[in-house]
Amino acid sequence: MPIYILVTKLQNPDLVEKRKEQGEKFLKLVKEKVPDIKWIAHYAILGPYDFLDIFEAKNEQEAAKVSLLSRSFGANFAESWTAIPYSEFLELVEDLK
């Protein structure tokens, strides 16, 4: 399955006491609405975003659903990217020779 990266910035990062509860509700809803995705990693990060998630999804539509759901759970901003494993990228480079 394709790999996607989702970065989010929280709408109100001051709600630290509710962060764990909100995160658990978000994961439960994603599992209900997009049951075929597979979480690879979840990080709290420094910089312009608050969180980075890496997951596998069947297609862009499923990845978009995850992004939209994150907005409904407190993300003020969400951006999704497609990721190509480095070994597959090297194969692409070889094909161009």
PDB file as gemmi writes it, atoms N, CA and C in Angstrom:
CRYST1    1.000    1.000    1.000  90.00  90.00  90.00 P 1                      
ATOM      1  N   MET A   1       0.851  -1.186   0.000  1.00  0.00           N  
ATOM      2  CA  MET A   1       0.000   0.000   0.000  1.00  0.00           C  
ATOM      3  C   MET A   1       0.893   1.245   0.000  1.00  0.00           C  
ATOM      4  N   PRO A   2       0.426   2.317  -0.633  1.00  0.00           N  
ATOM      5  CA  PRO A   2       1.184   3.573  -0.616  1.00  0.00           C  
ATOM      6  C   PRO A   2       1.337   4.117   0.808  1.00  0.00           C  
ATOM      7  N   ILE A   3       2.416   4.843   0.999  1.00  0.00           N  
ATOM      8  CA  ILE A   3       2.718   5.442   2.302  1.00  0.00           C  
ATOM      9  C   ILE A   3       2.420   6.937   2.222  1.00  0.00           C  
ATOM     10  N   TYR A   4       1.801   7.448   3.281  1.00  0.00           N  
ATOM     11  CA  TYR A   4       1.455   8.864   3.359  1.00  0.00           C  
ATOM     12  C   TYR A   4       1.995   9.453   4.657  1.00  0.00           C  
ATOM     13  N   ILE A   5       2.292  10.725   4.595  1.00  0.00           N  
ATOM     14  CA  ILE A   5       2.730  11.477   5.769  1.00  0.00           C  
ATOM     15  C   ILE A   5       1.715  12.590   5.993  1.00  0.00           C  
ATOM     16  N   LEU A   6       1.296  12.748   7.222  1.00  0.00           N  
ATOM     17  CA  LEU A   6       0.353  13.797   7.594  1.00  0.00           C  
ATOM     18  C   LEU A   6       1.006  14.652   8.674  1.00  0.00           C  
ATOM     19  N   VAL A   7       1.118  15.944   8.422  1.00  0.00           N  
ATOM     20  CA  VAL A   7       1.594  16.865   9.452  1.00  0.00           C  
ATOM     21  C   VAL A   7       0.424  17.748   9.857  1.00  0.00           C  
ATOM     22  N   THR A   8       0.317  18.000  11.148  1.00  0.00           N  
ATOM     23  CA  THR A   8      -0.792  18.804  11.654  1.00  0.00           C  
ATOM     24  C   THR A   8      -0.294  19.840  12.655  1.00  0.00           C  
ATOM     25  N   LYS A   9      -1.015  20.918  12.706  1.00  0.00           N  
ATOM     26  CA  LYS A   9      -0.798  21.971  13.699  1.00  0.00           C  
ATOM     27  C   LYS A   9      -2.096  22.101  14.475  1.00  0.00           C  
ATOM     28  N   LEU A  10      -1.995  22.041  15.794  1.00  0.00           N  
ATOM     29  CA  LEU A  10      -3.189  22.094  16.626  1.00  0.00           C  
ATOM     30  C   LEU A  10      -3.820  23.474  16.620  1.00  0.00           C  
ATOM     31  N   GLN A  11      -5.137  23.458  16.693  1.00  0.00           N  
ATOM     32  CA  GLN A  11      -5.892  24.701  16.765  1.00  0.00           C  
ATOM     33  C   GLN A  11      -5.631  25.398  18.093  1.00  0.00           C  
ATOM     34  N   ASN A  12      -5.616  24.627  19.174  1.00  0.00           N  
ATOM     35  CA  ASN A  12      -5.426  25.194  20.501  1.00  0.00           C  
ATOM     36  C   ASN A  12      -4.473  24.300  21.287  1.00  0.00           C  
ATOM     37  N   PRO A  13      -3.156  24.497  21.135  1.00  0.00           N  
ATOM     38  CA  PRO A  13      -2.205  23.632  21.831  1.00  0.00           C  
ATOM     39  C   PRO A  13      -2.228  23.782  23.350  1.00  0.00           C  
ATOM     40  N   ASP A  14      -2.990  24.759  23.862  1.00  0.00           N  
ATOM     41  CA  ASP A  14      -3.082  24.930  25.312  1.00  0.00           C  
ATOM     42  C   ASP A  14      -3.927  23.840  25.969  1.00  0.00           C  
ATOM     43  N   LEU A  15      -4.642  23.043  25.185  1.00  0.00           N  
ATOM     44  CA  LEU A  15      -5.503  22.007  25.754  1.00  0.00           C  
ATOM     45  C   LEU A  15      -4.718  20.730  26.043  1.00  0.00           C  
ATOM     46  N   VAL A  16      -3.595  20.864  26.722  1.00  0.00           N  
ATOM     47  CA  VAL A  16      -2.710  19.745  26.999  1.00  0.00           C  
ATOM     48  C   VAL A  16      -3.427  18.655  27.797  1.00  0.00           C  
ATOM     49  N   GLU A  17      -4.246  19.047  28.743  1.00  0.00           N  
ATOM     50  CA  GLU A  17      -4.902  18.064  29.600  1.00  0.00           C  
ATOM     51  C   GLU A  17      -5.884  17.177  28.830  1.00  0.00           C  
ATOM     52  N   LYS A  18      -6.343  17.623  27.680  1.00  0.00           N  
ATOM     53  CA  LYS A  18      -7.288  16.835  26.885  1.00  0.00           C  
ATOM     54  C   LYS A  18      -6.632  16.166  25.680  1.00  0.00           C  
ATOM     55  N   ARG A  19      -5.338  16.344  25.500  1.00  0.00           N  
ATOM     56  CA  ARG A  19      -4.660  15.853  24.297  1.00  0.00           C  
ATOM     57  C   ARG A  19      -4.749  14.339  24.161  1.00  0.00           C  
ATOM     58  N   LYS A  20      -4.490  13.600  25.237  1.00  0.00           N  
ATOM     59  CA  LYS A  20      -4.520  12.134  25.176  1.00  0.00           C  
ATOM     60  C   LYS A  20      -5.921  11.646  24.826  1.00  0.00           C  
ATOM     61  N   GLU A  21      -6.924  12.212  25.478  1.00  0.00           N  
ATOM     62  CA  GLU A  21      -8.314  11.829  25.227  1.00  0.00           C  
ATOM     63  C   GLU A  21      -8.709  12.134  23.780  1.00  0.00           C  
ATOM     64  N   GLN A  22      -8.346  13.324  23.295  1.00  0.00           N  
ATOM     65  CA  GLN A  22      -8.663  13.695  21.918  1.00  0.00           C  
ATOM     66  C   GLN A  22      -7.959  12.768  20.921  1.00  0.00           C  
ATOM     67  N   GLY A  23      -6.699  12.440  21.205  1.00  0.00           N  
ATOM     68  CA  GLY A  23      -5.949  11.545  20.329  1.00  0.00           C  
ATOM     69  C   GLY A  23      -6.571  10.162  20.250  1.00  0.00           C  
ATOM     70  N   GLU A  24      -7.018   9.651  21.376  1.00  0.00           N  
ATOM     71  CA  GLU A  24      -7.660   8.330  21.397  1.00  0.00           C  
ATOM     72  C   GLU A  24      -8.984   8.345  20.646  1.00  0.00           C  
ATOM     73  N   LYS A  25      -9.758   9.415  20.793  1.00  0.00           N  
ATOM     74  CA  LYS A  25     -11.021   9.538  20.065  1.00  0.00           C  
ATOM     75  C   LYS A  25     -10.760   9.633  18.559  1.00  0.00           C  
ATOM     76  N   PHE A  26      -9.726  10.367  18.190  1.00  0.00           N  
ATOM     77  CA  PHE A  26      -9.371  10.505  16.778  1.00  0.00           C  
ATOM     78  C   PHE A  26      -9.019   9.138  16.179  1.00  0.00           C  
ATOM     79  N   LEU A  27      -8.167   8.384  16.865  1.00  0.00           N  
ATOM     80  CA  LEU A  27      -7.775   7.070  16.346  1.00  0.00           C  
ATOM     81  C   LEU A  27      -8.967   6.128  16.228  1.00  0.00           C  
ATOM     82  N   LYS A  28      -9.863   6.179  17.189  1.00  0.00           N  
ATOM     83  CA  LYS A  28     -11.055   5.336  17.142  1.00  0.00           C  
ATOM     84  C   LYS A  28     -11.921   5.693  15.935  1.00  0.00           C  
ATOM     85  N   LEU A  29     -12.117   6.977  15.696  1.00  0.00           N  
ATOM     86  CA  LEU A  29     -12.932   7.409  14.564  1.00  0.00           C  
ATOM     87  C   LEU A  29     -12.277   7.039  13.233  1.00  0.00           C  
ATOM     88  N   VAL A  30     -10.953   7.203  13.142  1.00  0.00           N  
ATOM     89  CA  VAL A  30     -10.258   6.826  11.914  1.00  0.00           C  
ATOM     90  C   VAL A  30     -10.431   5.329  11.656  1.00  0.00           C  
ATOM     91  N   LYS A  31     -10.306   4.517  12.693  1.00  0.00           N  
ATOM     92  CA  LYS A  31     -10.481   3.064  12.520  1.00  0.00           C  
ATOM     93  C   LYS A  31     -11.888   2.717  12.057  1.00  0.00           C  
ATOM     94  N   GLU A  32     -12.875   3.491  12.486  1.00  0.00           N  
ATOM     95  CA  GLU A  32     -14.259   3.266  12.062  1.00  0.00           C  
ATOM     96  C   GLU A  32     -14.476   3.699  10.618  1.00  0.00           C  
ATOM     97  N   LYS A  33     -13.979   4.882  10.272  1.00  0.00           N  
ATOM     98  CA  LYS A  33     -14.266   5.484   8.967  1.00  0.00           C  
ATOM     99  C   LYS A  33     -13.308   5.028   7.862  1.00  0.00           C  
ATOM    100  N   VAL A  34     -12.085   4.691   8.235  1.00  0.00           N  
ATOM    101  CA  VAL A  34     -11.065   4.285   7.255  1.00  0.00           C  
ATOM    102  C   VAL A  34     -10.352   3.045   7.812  1.00  0.00           C  
ATOM    103  N   PRO A  35     -11.062   1.914   7.881  1.00  0.00           N  
ATOM    104  CA  PRO A  35     -10.539   0.745   8.593  1.00  0.00           C  
ATOM    105  C   PRO A  35      -9.304   0.089   7.963  1.00  0.00           C  
ATOM    106  N   ASP A  36      -9.031   0.351   6.703  1.00  0.00           N  
ATOM    107  CA  ASP A  36      -7.925  -0.336   6.040  1.00  0.00           C  
ATOM    108  C   ASP A  36      -6.571   0.353   6.189  1.00  0.00           C  
ATOM    109  N   ILE A  37      -6.530   1.543   6.810  1.00  0.00           N  
ATOM    110  CA  ILE A  37      -5.221   2.182   6.929  1.00  0.00           C  
ATOM    111  C   ILE A  37      -4.402   1.468   8.003  1.00  0.00           C  
ATOM    112  N   LYS A  38      -3.081   1.576   7.853  1.00  0.00           N  
ATOM    113  CA  LYS A  38      -2.155   0.976   8.813  1.00  0.00           C  
ATOM    114  C   LYS A  38      -1.224   2.072   9.315  1.00  0.00           C  
ATOM    115  N   TRP A  39      -1.273   2.329  10.636  1.00  0.00           N  
ATOM    116  CA  TRP A  39      -0.392   3.338  11.224  1.00  0.00           C  
ATOM    117  C   TRP A  39       1.018   2.789  11.281  1.00  0.00           C  
ATOM    118  N   ILE A  40       1.982   3.583  10.860  1.00  0.00           N  
ATOM    119  CA  ILE A  40       3.388   3.208  10.937  1.00  0.00           C  
ATOM    120  C   ILE A  40       4.064   3.925  12.094  1.00  0.00           C  
ATOM    121  N   ALA A  41       3.794   5.234  12.233  1.00  0.00           N  
ATOM    122  CA  ALA A  41       4.437   6.007  13.300  1.00  0.00           C  
ATOM    123  C   ALA A  41       3.630   7.265  13.598  1.00  0.00           C  
ATOM    124  N   HIS A  42       3.801   7.765  14.816  1.00  0.00           N  
ATOM    125  CA  HIS A  42       3.171   9.014  15.261  1.00  0.00           C  
ATOM    126  C   HIS A  42       4.201   9.749  16.114  1.00  0.00           C  
ATOM    127  N   TYR A  43       4.486  11.001  15.750  1.00  0.00           N  
ATOM    128  CA  TYR A  43       5.481  11.787  16.469  1.00  0.00           C  
ATOM    129  C   TYR A  43       4.932  13.156  16.823  1.00  0.00           C  
ATOM    130  N   ALA A  44       5.280  13.627  18.012  1.00  0.00           N  
ATOM    131  CA  ALA A  44       5.127  15.036  18.355  1.00  0.00           C  
ATOM    132  C   ALA A  44       6.441  15.670  17.907  1.00  0.00           C  
ATOM    133  N   ILE A  45       6.358  16.791  17.184  1.00  0.00           N  
ATOM    134  CA  ILE A  45       7.572  17.354  16.598  1.00  0.00           C  
ATOM    135  C   ILE A  45       7.726  18.831  16.936  1.00  0.00           C  
ATOM    136  N   LEU A  46       8.948  19.311  16.805  1.00  0.00           N  
ATOM    137  CA  LEU A  46       9.250  20.730  16.976  1.00  0.00           C  
ATOM    138  C   LEU A  46       9.211  21.384  15.602  1.00  0.00           C  
ATOM    139  N   GLY A  47       8.980  22.660  15.569  1.00  0.00           N  
ATOM    140  CA  GLY A  47       8.937  23.362  14.287  1.00  0.00           C  
ATOM    141  C   GLY A  47       7.547  23.897  14.008  1.00  0.00           C  
ATOM    142  N   PRO A  48       7.218  24.120  12.745  1.00  0.00           N  
ATOM    143  CA  PRO A  48       5.942  24.747  12.419  1.00  0.00           C  
ATOM    144  C   PRO A  48       4.730  23.835  12.621  1.00  0.00           C  
ATOM    145  N   TYR A  49       4.946  22.541  12.782  1.00  0.00           N  
ATOM    146  CA  TYR A  49       3.845  21.588  12.988  1.00  0.00           C  
ATOM    147  C   TYR A  49       3.958  20.988  14.382  1.00  0.00           C  
ATOM    148  N   ASP A  50       2.849  20.450  14.873  1.00  0.00           N  
ATOM    149  CA  ASP A  50       2.849  19.818  16.191  1.00  0.00           C  
ATOM    150  C   ASP A  50       3.007  18.296  16.129  1.00  0.00           C  
ATOM    151  N   PHE A  51       2.442  17.677  15.067  1.00  0.00           N  
ATOM    152  CA  PHE A  51       2.489  16.218  14.957  1.00  0.00           C  
ATOM    153  C   PHE A  51       2.815  15.782  13.536  1.00  0.00           C  
ATOM    154  N   LEU A  52       3.434  14.611  13.440  1.00  0.00           N  
ATOM    155  CA  LEU A  52       3.724  13.977  12.167  1.00  0.00           C  
ATOM    156  C   LEU A  52       3.272  12.526  12.273  1.00  0.00           C  
ATOM    157  N   ASP A  53       2.435  12.109  11.344  1.00  0.00           N  
ATOM    158  CA  ASP A  53       1.957  10.728  11.297  1.00  0.00           C  
ATOM    159  C   ASP A  53       2.388  10.094   9.985  1.00  0.00           C  
ATOM    160  N   ILE A  54       2.772   8.845  10.049  1.00  0.00           N  
ATOM    161  CA  ILE A  54       3.116   8.077   8.865  1.00  0.00           C  
ATOM    162  C   ILE A  54       2.186   6.877   8.843  1.00  0.00           C  
ATOM    163  N   PHE A  55       1.524   6.675   7.698  1.00  0.00           N  
ATOM    164  CA  PHE A  55       0.577   5.573   7.606  1.00  0.00           C  
ATOM    165  C   PHE A  55       0.473   5.061   6.175  1.00  0.00           C  
ATOM    166  N   GLU A  56      -0.041   3.856   6.038  1.00  0.00           N  
ATOM    167  CA  GLU A  56      -0.318   3.276   4.731  1.00  0.00           C  
ATOM    168  C   GLU A  56      -1.817   3.360   4.480  1.00  0.00           C  
ATOM    169  N   ALA A  57      -2.182   3.680   3.248  1.00  0.00           N  
ATOM    170  CA  ALA A  57      -3.585   3.728   2.847  1.00  0.00           C  
ATOM    171  C   ALA A  57      -3.690   3.194   1.425  1.00  0.00           C  
ATOM    172  N   LYS A  58      -4.877   2.716   1.069  1.00  0.00           N  
ATOM    173  CA  LYS A  58      -5.078   2.160  -0.269  1.00  0.00           C  
ATOM    174  C   LYS A  58      -4.865   3.190  -1.377  1.00  0.00           C  
ATOM    175  N   ASN A  59      -5.281   4.444  -1.109  1.00  0.00           N  
ATOM    176  CA  ASN A  59      -5.244   5.461  -2.153  1.00  0.00           C  
ATOM    177  C   ASN A  59      -5.332   6.854  -1.531  1.00  0.00           C  
ATOM    178  N   GLU A  60      -5.291   7.855  -2.413  1.00  0.00           N  
ATOM    179  CA  GLU A  60      -5.324   9.252  -1.954  1.00  0.00           C  
ATOM    180  C   GLU A  60      -6.629   9.599  -1.252  1.00  0.00           C  
ATOM    181  N   GLN A  61      -7.719   8.982  -1.678  1.00  0.00           N  
ATOM    182  CA  GLN A  61      -9.010   9.280  -1.062  1.00  0.00           C  
ATOM    183  C   GLN A  61      -9.015   8.872   0.412  1.00  0.00           C  
ATOM    184  N   GLU A  62      -8.464   7.694   0.706  1.00  0.00           N  
ATOM    185  CA  GLU A  62      -8.409   7.272   2.117  1.00  0.00           C  
ATOM    186  C   GLU A  62      -7.471   8.170   2.911  1.00  0.00           C  
ATOM    187  N   ALA A  63      -6.348   8.548   2.307  1.00  0.00           N  
ATOM    188  CA  ALA A  63      -5.417   9.451   2.993  1.00  0.00           C  
ATOM    189  C   ALA A  63      -6.085  10.800   3.254  1.00  0.00           C  
ATOM    190  N   ALA A  64      -6.866  11.266   2.305  1.00  0.00           N  
ATOM    191  CA  ALA A  64      -7.573  12.544   2.479  1.00  0.00           C  
ATOM    192  C   ALA A  64      -8.584  12.453   3.616  1.00  0.00           C  
ATOM    193  N   LYS A  65      -9.235  11.311   3.763  1.00  0.00           N  
ATOM    194  CA  LYS A  65     -10.187  11.138   4.866  1.00  0.00           C  
ATOM    195  C   LYS A  65      -9.483  11.281   6.210  1.00  0.00           C  
ATOM    196  N   VAL A  66      -8.290  10.704   6.337  1.00  0.00           N  
ATOM    197  CA  VAL A  66      -7.530  10.825   7.588  1.00  0.00           C  
ATOM    198  C   VAL A  66      -7.220  12.294   7.861  1.00  0.00           C  
ATOM    199  N   SER A  67      -6.807  13.001   6.829  1.00  0.00           N  
ATOM    200  CA  SER A  67      -6.496  14.420   6.979  1.00  0.00           C  
ATOM    201  C   SER A  67      -7.731  15.212   7.402  1.00  0.00           C  
ATOM    202  N   LEU A  68      -8.855  14.958   6.752  1.00  0.00           N  
ATOM    203  CA  LEU A  68     -10.100  15.657   7.102  1.00  0.00           C  
ATOM    204  C   LEU A  68     -10.543  15.344   8.525  1.00  0.00           C  
ATOM    205  N   LEU A  69     -10.400  14.095   8.933  1.00  0.00           N  
ATOM    206  CA  LEU A  69     -10.768  13.733  10.300  1.00  0.00           C  
ATOM    207  C   LEU A  69      -9.871  14.433  11.316  1.00  0.00           C  
ATOM    208  N   SER A  70      -8.596  14.621  10.973  1.00  0.00           N  
ATOM    209  CA  SER A  70      -7.698  15.315  11.911  1.00  0.00           C  
ATOM    210  C   SER A  70      -8.155  16.753  12.123  1.00  0.00           C  
ATOM    211  N   ARG A  71      -8.695  17.360  11.066  1.00  0.00           N  
ATOM    212  CA  ARG A  71      -9.209  18.731  11.198  1.00  0.00           C  
ATOM    213  C   ARG A  71     -10.408  18.780  12.130  1.00  0.00           C  
ATOM    214  N   SER A  72     -11.218  17.712  12.130  1.00  0.00           N  
ATOM    215  CA  SER A  72     -12.398  17.697  12.992  1.00  0.00           C  
ATOM    216  C   SER A  72     -12.028  17.431  14.453  1.00  0.00           C  
ATOM    217  N   PHE A  73     -10.766  17.057  14.702  1.00  0.00           N  
ATOM    218  CA  PHE A  73     -10.325  16.787  16.069  1.00  0.00           C  
ATOM    219  C   PHE A  73      -9.277  17.766  16.555  1.00  0.00           C  
ATOM    220  N   GLY A  74      -9.367  19.007  16.115  1.00  0.00           N  
ATOM    221  CA  GLY A  74      -8.540  20.046  16.694  1.00  0.00           C  
ATOM    222  C   GLY A  74      -7.355  20.503  15.879  1.00  0.00           C  
ATOM    223  N   ALA A  75      -7.111  19.897  14.723  1.00  0.00           N  
ATOM    224  CA  ALA A  75      -6.009  20.389  13.897  1.00  0.00           C  
ATOM    225  C   ALA A  75      -6.468  21.635  13.147  1.00  0.00           C  
ATOM    226  N   ASN A  76      -5.741  22.698  13.317  1.00  0.00           N  
ATOM    227  CA  ASN A  76      -6.034  23.938  12.614  1.00  0.00           C  
ATOM    228  C   ASN A  76      -5.527  23.854  11.173  1.00  0.00           C  
ATOM    229  N   PHE A  77      -4.488  23.063  10.991  1.00  0.00           N  
ATOM    230  CA  PHE A  77      -3.853  22.916   9.689  1.00  0.00           C  
ATOM    231  C   PHE A  77      -3.430  21.470   9.523  1.00  0.00           C  
ATOM    232  N   ALA A  78      -3.673  20.907   8.355  1.00  0.00           N  
ATOM    233  CA  ALA A  78      -3.243  19.539   8.053  1.00  0.00           C  
ATOM    234  C   ALA A  78      -2.725  19.508   6.622  1.00  0.00           C  
ATOM    235  N   GLU A  79      -1.591  18.865   6.447  1.00  0.00           N  
ATOM    236  CA  GLU A  79      -0.999  18.733   5.122  1.00  0.00           C  
ATOM    237  C   GLU A  79      -0.563  17.287   4.941  1.00  0.00           C  
ATOM    238  N   SER A  80      -0.906  16.711   3.793  1.00  0.00           N  
ATOM    239  CA  SER A  80      -0.574  15.311   3.519  1.00  0.00           C  
ATOM    240  C   SER A  80       0.396  15.219   2.355  1.00  0.00           C  
ATOM    241  N   TRP A  81       1.312  14.260   2.458  1.00  0.00           N  
ATOM    242  CA  TRP A  81       2.299  14.019   1.415  1.00  0.00           C  
ATOM    243  C   TRP A  81       2.349  12.532   1.091  1.00  0.00           C  
ATOM    244  N   THR A  82       2.696  12.219  -0.148  1.00  0.00           N  
ATOM    245  CA  THR A  82       2.962  10.844  -0.524  1.00  0.00           C  
ATOM    246  C   THR A  82       4.442  10.578  -0.287  1.00  0.00           C  
ATOM    247  N   ALA A  83       4.767   9.410   0.237  1.00  0.00           N  
ATOM    248  CA  ALA A  83       6.163   9.055   0.486  1.00  0.00           C  
ATOM    249  C   ALA A  83       6.528   7.832  -0.362  1.00  0.00           C  
ATOM    250  N   ILE A  84       7.695   7.886  -0.973  1.00  0.00           N  
ATOM    251  CA  ILE A  84       8.198   6.763  -1.762  1.00  0.00           C  
ATOM    252  C   ILE A  84       9.384   6.171  -1.005  1.00  0.00           C  
ATOM    253  N   PRO A  85       9.325   4.877  -0.668  1.00  0.00           N  
ATOM    254  CA  PRO A  85      10.483   4.267  -0.006  1.00  0.00           C  
ATOM    255  C   PRO A  85      11.750   4.482  -0.851  1.00  0.00           C  
ATOM    256  N   TYR A  86      12.858   4.702  -0.178  1.00  0.00           N  
ATOM    257  CA  TYR A  86      14.093   5.058  -0.868  1.00  0.00           C  
ATOM    258  C   TYR A  86      14.507   3.985  -1.873  1.00  0.00           C  
ATOM    259  N   SER A  87      14.337   2.729  -1.530  1.00  0.00           N  
ATOM    260  CA  SER A  87      14.715   1.662  -2.462  1.00  0.00           C  
ATOM    261  C   SER A  87      13.892   1.747  -3.756  1.00  0.00           C  
ATOM    262  N   GLU A  88      12.617   2.079  -3.639  1.00  0.00           N  
ATOM    263  CA  GLU A  88      11.778   2.243  -4.825  1.00  0.00           C  
ATOM    264  C   GLU A  88      12.183   3.486  -5.617  1.00  0.00           C  
ATOM    265  N   PHE A  89      12.590   4.533  -4.912  1.00  0.00           N  
ATOM    266  CA  PHE A  89      13.073   5.740  -5.577  1.00  0.00           C  
ATOM    267  C   PHE A  89      14.311   5.426  -6.414  1.00  0.00           C  
ATOM    268  N   LEU A  90      15.230   4.623  -5.851  1.00  0.00           N  
ATOM    269  CA  LEU A  90      16.429   4.249  -6.592  1.00  0.00           C  
ATOM    270  C   LEU A  90      16.080   3.460  -7.848  1.00  0.00           C  
ATOM    271  N   GLU A  91      15.026   2.635  -7.777  1.00  0.00           N  
ATOM    272  CA  GLU A  91      14.576   1.904  -8.959  1.00  0.00           C  
ATOM    273  C   GLU A  91      14.070   2.882 -10.026  1.00  0.00           C  
ATOM    274  N   LEU A  92      13.365   3.921  -9.610  1.00  0.00           N  
ATOM    275  CA  LEU A  92      12.913   4.945 -10.547  1.00  0.00           C  
ATOM    276  C   LEU A  92      14.091   5.615 -11.244  1.00  0.00           C  
ATOM    277  N   VAL A  93      15.121   5.910 -10.477  1.00  0.00           N  
ATOM    278  CA  VAL A  93      16.314   6.533 -11.034  1.00  0.00           C  
ATOM    279  C   VAL A  93      16.949   5.612 -12.072  1.00  0.00           C  
ATOM    280  N   GLU A  94      17.038   4.335 -11.754  1.00  0.00           N  
ATOM    281  CA  GLU A  94      17.614   3.366 -12.693  1.00  0.00           C  
ATOM    282  C   GLU A  94      16.810   3.306 -13.979  1.00  0.00           C  
ATOM    283  N   ASP A  95      15.507   3.400 -13.871  1.00  0.00           N  
ATOM    284  CA  ASP A  95      14.649   3.358 -15.068  1.00  0.00           C  
ATOM    285  C   ASP A  95      14.892   4.552 -15.994  1.00  0.00           C  
ATOM    286  N   LEU A  96      15.423   5.635 -15.456  1.00  0.00           N  
ATOM    287  CA  LEU A  96      15.648   6.834 -16.266  1.00  0.00           C  
ATOM    288  C   LEU A  96      16.977   6.812 -17.017  1.00  0.00           C  
ATOM    289  N   LYS A  97      17.819   5.846 -16.709  1.00  0.00           N  
ATOM    290  CA  LYS A  97      19.129   5.766 -17.391  1.00  0.00           C  
ATOM    291  C   LYS A  97      18.982   5.316 -18.811  1.00  0.00           C  
TER     292      LYS A  97                                                      
END                                                                             
